[in-house]
Amino acid sequence: HGRSAASAMSGVGHIRKNFKKGLGTGHTEKRTAAAIQRRRQQRAGRINSKRLKVDESDGDGAGGGDGGAGATVDLDRLHAAVELLQAAAASPAELIAAAKELRRSLSLDDEVRPTDAVLAMGIVPVLVDVLAGAPHEELRLEAAWCVTNIASGSDDHARAVLPAAPHLVAMLDPATPVLAEQAAWALSNIAGDSLEFRTLLTNNGAVEPLVAVLGCRVPQVVAVAAWCVSNMLKGKEMSALPWLHAGILEPLVRHVVSATSPDVVCECCWILSYLSAREVEAVPAILESGVLAALVPIMAEGAPEAARACIRVCGNLLAVDASTTDAVLGERGLLPTLVAQLGEDRERYVVHEVLWVLSNVASGTPEQAGALVDAGALPPVLRHLAESPFHIQKEAAFVVFNLAVQEEGALFLNMIMANPVLSYFVKFMRAADLALVDHALRFIELVLRRFPRGAETVEVAGGIEALDDLYDSCANRAMAEHAHALVDEFFGEDYHADETEEEAAAAAAPPPPDAFGRGGGRGRGRGAVLPAWMTRGDGAGGGGGGGGAGGGGFGVVPGHAAAGGNGAPSLPPAADAAGSGVADSTLFRFGF
C-alpha cells in the first residue's frame, strides 16, 4: 500500500512486551532483582503446594511430627514398606497400609521429604506393577498418589516416574472419578516439568482420555483434569490441534456457561486462552459457542485469577482480525466491563492484562478505537499512565499511542494531547530500556509531525533536551541518529525565526476540545495480522503488510514479528535519520 504525505514518518509504531528492566541502575537494579527473586520464590511455593498432594486427616507414619520442616523420617520403616509392597504373600490390607506409609512420607515438606532415598530403594517398578495390575482400587489410588508426589519434585524425579505414565493414562476413566482425579494430578505434575514430557504424553494417548474426564460431573475431578490440560498446553511449541480434534471445546464451554465451580471455570478459561492463542480453527468455534456472554459476569464479579483468564481469552480474540474484533466488541457489556477493571480497587496484574487488551482494540479500525473512547476508557488509561507503577505505565502508554496513531484528522491525538501526557513520554526517553525509549521517541515524532504547533509543544515539555540527551548517550546509534535528525528538522536555525515568545507560548497551549469526547471521521483500517498460529512457516499468514483498509498511515507495530507478504515473520524497519520510512503492518500480542 502507498503512504500519504502526511504519514511520511520514520518507523512510527510501537514495541510490545520486550522490556523488563527498571528505570534506574545500580542500587535500584539490585532492589528490583531482589524483588523479582522474592516473587519467583513465592510463585514457586504456590505452584509446588498445588503439585504436592497432602492428606491432613492421616495420622503419623514413617514421617513423624506434623509434616513440616521439623518432621523426621524413619528410613527403616520406609524400607520395610517397600519390601512389603514387593511381597507376593502380603494381604490386601497389608499392601494398602504399606502404600499409605510410603505416601505419608512422600507428602512431607521439601526439606525432609525422602524422595531420593525412596527412589534408591527401587520403588518405581513396584509402583508401576501396582498401577498395572492391582485388583484393589484403594491400593492403586495410593500408588498413584505416591507417583504424584514424587513427580512434584525435580526434573530427575519427574523423569524417574515416566514408566508409570501409560498406566496413569489408563486410569483416566470418568467411571472411576477418584482414580481419574489422582491420575490426572500425577500426569499434570509430569507435564508441568518440561516440554519433552508434555510432548511424550501427547504422543502417547493422553489427550482423548483427559478430554473424556473433563466431561465428568464431579467438579473436583474436572478442576484437576483441566489443570492437567493447562499444563499439557503450556509453551508456544505445543500444538492445540489434537485437543480441538478430540472435542475439548464442548466440555469447556459447558463448564464455563454453567459456572460449574470457581476452580473449574478458572482452569477452563485458561485452556480457552491457550486455544485462542494457538489455533485458527478455535477462533470461530469459540465465537459461535456463546461462551463470551458467560465471560462478562466472570470478569465483573469473579475472583481475580478467573477474571484474568477471561481477559486473556478476550485479548487473544481481539488480536485476530477486524471482523473477529467487531464480533467480540459486539458482545453486550463486554467492553464496558473490561474498562471497569481499570478501577483503583483492582489487582495490578488484572489492570496490566486489561491495558494489553485495550491496546489491541485501540490499534484496530477507527470505529473500534472510537468504541473504546465511547466506553470511557481514556480517563482511567491516562490515570494509570500518570500514577501507576512503571510496568503498568508502559501498558497504558501502548493504549495511548495506538489511539494517537489513528488517522482521523488527528482527532484522537488532539483528544489525548488535551491532557498532560507528553511529559511522560519525554520521561520515557530517559528510561534504561531501549525498547521503551524507541517507543517514546516515536510518540514525540508523532506529535512533531501531526499535532498543531507540535515543535513548540515538545519544547515546552522539555523534549529538545531529552532528544539531545538521547543523541549524546544512547547506546543504539540508529536511535540516537533518529533523535538527532528530529532536532535538526524541527529545531534548526529557522525555528522561531519570526515568532515572539508570547506567540510561541500561546501556540504551545493544548487545543480546547473536550478531553474525552470524540467526533466522526475516517482513517486507517487494520492491517495484516500475524498471530501465533501463523508463525509455523506454512504460509497461513498470507496477505500483505500494508496499512489497511483506510489506505496507508502509521502502522502500530508491537515488538513481535511483522506480517510479511508470505506469512513469515519479519521485524519492523528501523527508524532512519531522515525520517522517511513508515512501518505499515499491524500486529497484536497474543497471550500464552
N, C-alpha and C positions, 0 to 999 in steps of 0.2 A: 504494500500500500504506500501511496505517496504521503508526504508530510506537508502541512500548511506552513506558510512562512512564519506564522505566529508560534509554531511549535519547534522552531529550529534551536533547540536547547540540548546541550550535550548530556546524553545518558540520563535524562531525568527518569527516575524510577527509584524504588527503594529496596533495601536488602532486609530479608526476614530472618530472624532467629539464628543468626550466625555469630552473635556476640554474647559472651558470658562473663567477661571481666568487669570489675568495678570501675568507678571513675578515677580513683586515685592510685598511687603506687606506694611502695614501702610498707609502712605500718598498716595503712588501710588495706593493702592486699593481704597482709598476714592475718588481719582480723577477718577479712572476707573468707580466706581459705579455711580458717578455724571454724567459722560459722557453717560453711559448706560441709566440712568434715562432720560436725555435730549433726547436721540434718541427715547426712548419709547414714550415720550410725543409728540415729533414731528410726529412719526408714527401714534400714536393715533389721533392726529389732522388731518392728511391726511385721515385716514380711516373715521373719523366722518364727515369730509367735503364731502366725497363721499357718505356717507349714508344719509345725510340730503339734501333734495331737496329744492332749493330756486328758486323762480321766481322773478328775479330782475326787471322785467318790471312792476310789480304790484305797485300801489300806497300804501300809508299808510292805515292800517286798525286799528284793536284794538291794534296792536303793533305799537306804534308811533316811530318816528325817522328813522334811516337808517337801523335798524335791528341789530346793533352792541350792545356792552356792555352798551352803554348809552341809549338804547331804553327803552321805558316804555310800560306797558301792562294795558289796561283798562279792568279789570275783569268784570265790569258790562256789557260792550258791548259783551264780550265773553259769558256771561251767557245768555244774550238776544239772541245771535246767536244760542246757543244750544237749547233754548226753541223754537225758530222759526223752527229749523230743526225737532222738535217733533210735530209741529203744523200740524194737518191734513188739515186745510183750507188754508195753505200757498200756494201761486202760485209758479210755477217752477222758475220764476225769483227771487222771494224772497228766496227760498231754496238755489239756486246757490249762491246768494250774501252772505247768512249766512255761507255757507260752505267755501267760499273764505275768509270771515272774520276769521273763525277758522283756516284755513290753513295758512294764513299770520302770525298769532300769533305763530303757531307751527313751523314756519320757522326761528324764531329769533335765535340768538346765545344762547349757553348753559346757560350763566349767567342769561338771562332774559326769556328764553322760559318757558311758563307756563304749562308744561306738567302735572305736578302733580295736579294743580288746575283744568285743563280741565278734567282729569280723574275723579276727585272728583265730577265734575258736572254730571257724568254719560254719558259721550259722547260715550263710546264704543258700547253699544247696539244701540244707534242712528246711528252710522256709519255702523254697521252691517246691520241694516234694509235698509239703503240707498244702500249699496252694493248688497243686496239680491234682491231688488225689484224696485229700482228707474227706471223709464222709460227713463230718460234723461241721455245721455252719459256724458255730462259735469258735472252733479251732481255726478255721480258715480266716475268720474275722480277725482273730488275734495275730495270726501270721501276717496278714495284710497291714495291720496296724504297726507291727514291727518294721516292715518294709517302708512304710510311710515315714517313720521317724528316723530310720537310717538315711533315707533319701533327702531328709531335710538338712543334712549336714553339708559337707564339702562336695566338690566335683568328684573326687575319688569315691566318696561314699555313695553318691548317686550312681556312678558307673558300676560300683560293686553289685548293686541290686538290679541291674538291667536284665539278667536272666529271668527275673520274676515278671517282667513286663507282659509277655504273652499270656500268662495266667491271670494277671490283673485285668487285662483286656477282656478275657473270657468271663470275668466276674461282673462285667458291666451289663447287667440284666435288670431291667425295670421290675421284673417279677420278684427279685430279691433285693429290695431297696437298701437294706442295711449293708450288705456286701457290696452293692454297686457304689454306695457313697464312699466306703473305705477304699475301694479300688480306684475311684476317681481321685480321691485325695492323694493316694500314693503316686498315681500317674501324673498328677499336677506337679508334685514335688520333683519328679524326674524331668518333666517337660520344662519346668521353670529354670532348670540348671543350665541348659545350653541349646544352641541351635542344632547341634548334632543330635541330641536326644529327641528334640521335637521332630526333626526330620525322620528319625528312626521310628518313632511311634506312629507318625502319619503314614509312613510307607508300609507299616505292618498292621494295618487294620484297626486303628484306634478311633477313626473318625466316625464311622456309622454307629458303632455301639454307644459312643458318647452322645451323639445326636438322639439316639433312642432313649437314653437316660434323661435327657432334657425334657422329654415328654412325660416323665414321671409326675405323679400328682402329689408327691411329698415335697414341700418347699425346701426343707433342709437338704435333701438329696439333689434337687435341681440346683441349689445355690453352689454346692461343691462341684457338681458336674460343669456348671457354667464357668466357675473359676478355673477348672481344668482346661476348658476350651480356650479361655482367655490366655492362659499360659502357652497352650499349643500354638496360638496365633501370633504370639509376640515376635517382633523382629520383621523388618521390611522384606527379608528374604523369604518368609513363609507365605506361600500362596493360600488364598482363602477359597479357591475354586473347589477343592474336594469337599469343603463344608457346605458350600452352596449346592453342589450336586447331590449331597446327602440330605438336602431338605431342611437345613438348620433354621431358615427364616421363619417357618411356620411356628415352631415352639417358642422361639424368641419373641416374636410379635405377640403371641398369645399370652405369655407371661407378663410382658410389659403392659399390654392393654388391660389385662385383668388384675394388674397390681398384685401378683401372687404373694409377694412379701418384699420388704425393702431390700433385703440382701439379694434376692433373685432379680429384682428389677435392676439394681445397680450392676450386677455382673452381666446381665443380658444386654444392657445398654453399652457396656464396654465392648462386648462382642460385636454389636452393631457398628460401633465406631471403627473396629478393625475391618469389618466387611466393607463399609462405605469408603474407607481409605484405600482399599486394595483392589477391588474388582468392579469393573464397569457393569458387569451383569447384576450386581447387587443394587445399584442405584435405582433403576425403575421399579424393581421389586419392593424395595423399602418404601418408595413413594406411594406405590399402589396398595401397600398393606394397611394404610391408615394409622401407622404407629406414630406419625408426627403429632397427631392430636393428643396422644397419650403422653408425649414428652413434655408438652406445655405445662400441665399441672405439676409434673415432677420437678421441672426447673423452678417453678414458682414456690412450691411448698415442700419439696423433698429434702432429704439430707444433702449436705454439700457435695459429698462424693458422688452420689447418684445424679445430682444436678450437673456436676462437671462432666459425667459420662454423656448425659443428654446433650449438653452444649457441644461436646466433641462430635457427636453424630450430626448435629445441625451444621456445624462448621465444615465438616467434610462434604456434606451435600451442597452447601453453598459455594464450594470451591470447584464444582464440576463444570458447569457451563451456564449461559444466561437463562436458558429455558428451565433448567433444574432450579436455579436460584429463584426464578419467578414462582415456580411451584411451591418451594419451601416458604418464601415470603408470603405466599397466598394463604398459608395455614393461619386460621383465625387466632389472634392473640400471641403468635409466636414472637414476632419482632418486638412488641412492647414488653413481653416477658423477658426477653434477652436484655433489653435496655434496663429493665428494673433490677437486673442482677449486678448493675454497676453501683448500687447503693452503698453507703458507708458501712452498713452493718454486714455486708457480705465478706466471706473469706477472700483473702488476697488471691489465692490460686483460682478461685471462681472468676473474680474480676479479670485476672490475666487471660483466662480462657475466653471470656466473653469479648474482650477487646480484640483478640485474634479473629473471632468470628465476624465482628463488626467491620474489621479492616477488609475482610473478603467481600462483604456487602458493599462497602464504600468503593471498592475497586471495580465494581460492576458497571452496568449501564447508568446513564444519568438518572433514569427513572428509579433504579434500585437505590442509588445514592440518595436521591430525593426522599424515598420512602424511609430511609434511615434518619434523615434530618426531621421528617414529619413525625417520626416516632419519639422525638425528643432526645435523641442520642447525643447531640453535640454538647449540651451543658455538662453532663456527667463525664464525658470523654475529656473535655477541657479541664474539668476539676482534677481528674486523675493525672493529666499532663502537668498540672501545676503543683499538686500536693502529695502524690503517691510515691512510694519507693521507686528506685531507679528502673527496675525491671518492668514495672507497670507503666511508668512514664514512656518507656520505649514502645510498648504496645499501643499506648494512646497516640504516640507520635505517628505510628503507621496509619491509624484511622484518619488522623488529621491530614496527613499528606495525601492519602488516597482520595479524600474528598477534594482537597485543594487542586489536585492534578486534573480533575474533571474539567472538560472544555465546555462549560455552559456560559460563555461570555464572562468568565471569571466570577460567576455568581457565587459558587461555593468558596472560592478563595477570598473574595471580599467579605463574605459572611464570617469566615474564620479570622480574617485579619481585623475584624471589628473587636476582637478580643486580644489581650496581650499575650500572644503565643510566640511571636518572633523571638523574644528573648530566650525562650527555652531552646530553640533550635540553634541560636548563637552559642548558648552554653554547651550544647551537644557537640559543636565543632571543636571543643577543647577536651572532649572525652578521651579516655585512653584507648577505647575500642575503635579501630579504623573503620569497621563496617558502619557503626553508628555515625562516625564523623562524615563518611561519604553520604549517608542519608541526610544529615543536616545540611551538608553543602548543596545537595540537590534542591532542598527546600528553599535555601537562600537564593539560589539561581532562579527558582520558580517565581519568587517574589520580585526579584530584579527584572525579570522579563515580562511578567504578566500584571503585576499589581500597579495601580496608578501611582506615579512618583515613587516607584519601588526603590530606587537608589537612595533617595532621601530617607525613606523608612528604614532601610537596612543600616544607614549611617547612624540614625538616632538610636537604634538598638545596639550599637557597638559592633556592627557586622564588619566594618572595614578593618578594625583592629584584629578581629577574630580571623578574617581572611589572611591578613598579613602574618599573624602568628602561625597559621596553618602552613603558609608557604615557607616560613623560616624553620619550622620544627617537625613537619610531618615526615615520617619515615617512608611513606608511599609517595614517590616523586611524581607520578602521574596525577595523584590527587593534589599535591602541592602546586603543580603547574596549572591545574584547573582553577584553583583558588587565585593564583597569580593572574591568570587570564581574565577572570571576572573583575578583579581590581582594575586591570588595565582598560577593560572595555567600558566599565560603568563609572569608574572613579579616576579617569585620566586627567590630562591637563585641561580639557574643556569642561570638566564637571563644575557646575555652578558658576560658570564664567560670567553670566549675565543676570544672576539672581541674588537678591538681598537675603540676609539671614532671616528676616521676618517671613519672607516668601517661602524660604526653604522649610521653616518650622511649620507654617500653615499647610504646606503641601504634604508634609510627613504625617499629618493627623489622619487617623483611620476614617474610612467612609461612614456616613451616617446611618445606613440601613439597619433594621432590626438584626441583632447579632444571631438570632436563632431561627429567623424566618427565611423563606425562600420563595422564588417565583418560578416561572416556566423557563423553557429554553431547550435547545438540543445540544448534543455533544458527542463525545467519543463513546462507542459501544465497547463491549467486552471483546478482547482479542483471543488469540489461541490459548488453550489451556492444556497443561501437561501434568495431570495427577499421577499418583504413584504407580497406578496400574498401566500407565502408558510409557514407562521407562524401561521396558524389557527388550527394546530393540526390534520389536515385531512390526513396527510401522503403524501401530494403532493410534499413535498420537497425531497423525496426519494433519494437514492444514497448514496454512502459512502463519507467519509470525507477525502479521500486520496489525495495524492499530485498531481494527474492529469495525463494527458496522457504521460508526459515525465518521469514519474516514480519517486516518492519521491521528495525530495527537500524541500527548505524552503517554508512554507506557508505564504501567505500575509493575515494577519488576522486583519480586521478592528475591531472597538470597539463594533460592534453589535454581534449578535449570530453567532456561527459557525454551519455549517451544519452537523448534526449527521446522522447516518445511517437510522433513521426512519423519517427524515424530521422535527424533533423537534429541536428547538434552543438549543445550548449549548455554553458555554464560552470556549475560547482557554485556554489550560493548562498554569498554571503559570510557570514562569521560575524557575527551581530548582537550588540549589547551585552547583551541579555537572556538570551542562551544558549538560544534556543528553537527554532532551526532544526536540521535534520539533512539531510545530503546522502545520498540513498539509492542513487544509481546506482553501479554497479561498473564500472570501466574498467581497461584494461590497456595498457601501452605496447607497440606493435609496433616492431620493429627494421627499419630500412631500410639 
